[in-house]
Amino acid sequence: MDIKIFSWNVQGCGHSRFLPAARQFLRDNRPDLIAFVELRISGSTADSVISSLGFLNSHRVEADGFSGGIWLAWSDAISVDIISNHFQFIHCRVTTKVNSNSFLATIVYASPNATRRNALWHHLRDLASVIHSPWILFGDFNATLCDSERQGCASAKPSKAFQNFIFDSGLRDMGYQGPDYTWCRGSAHVRLDRFLCNTYWDKTYPIAEVHHLLRMRSDHRPIFLQVGSHVNPRAPRQFRYFTG
């Protein structure tokens, strides 16, 4: 299976540079599945932005005012069946049209609120208990696993609840290439965005690479997964307009 997946916490997409930069990246790298979180817009405005990105297929969990929001869009090379929605995630099945390979995907935007975030781990743990097929989870988890995932940020201590969820669910962090941290503000640097997978994924799709890309306007770096023959020594082309 060959597939490319792009995920980005855009922290609002009303900035004038968002659409040109996002369109350029999509043209250069042609991801099959894209996920944007923390968009801060909804309704017809959201429809207009998705259309401007050139995707005919999409699904979203609306932002609650200026909080949250998850968008999912995909190319005609794959089909996506939405299984469940939650204000912190979208759970779906992705199937490639060329060879009908399929996997489960959960796009996550974990709440900054610890109580809501812990409730999310319980929801996802329940999902894991009934999944016996390839599964990836990706997005902004708003939590760290170890001290090395933060620098200059005392508040982003490793989350025991997050660690327990990953262990109990039989998941692993898929690692990355590129800069160590995905979120930066001032002197604080933290790895909040990631891809996770289960053992069924590893056995079925062993060739996969995650890249941390350059930041563009948002405090968060986009993350990019390449699976199958797309994986090669050349990293995906970066945004032409970036801030670090």
Buried (B, 14 or more C-beta within 10 A) or exposed (E): BBBBBBBBBBBBBEEEBBBEBBEBBBEEBEBBBBBBBBBBBBEEEBEEBBEEBEBEBBBBBBBEEEEBBBBBBBBEBBBBEEEEBBBBBBBBBBBBEEEEBBBBBBBBBBBEEEEEBBBBBEBBBEBBEEBEEBBBBBBBBBBBBEEEBBBEBEEBEBBEBBBEBBEEBBBBBBEBEBBEBBBBEEEBBBBBBBBBBBEBBEEBBEEBBBBBBBBBBBBBBBBBBBBBEBBEEEBBEBBEBBEE
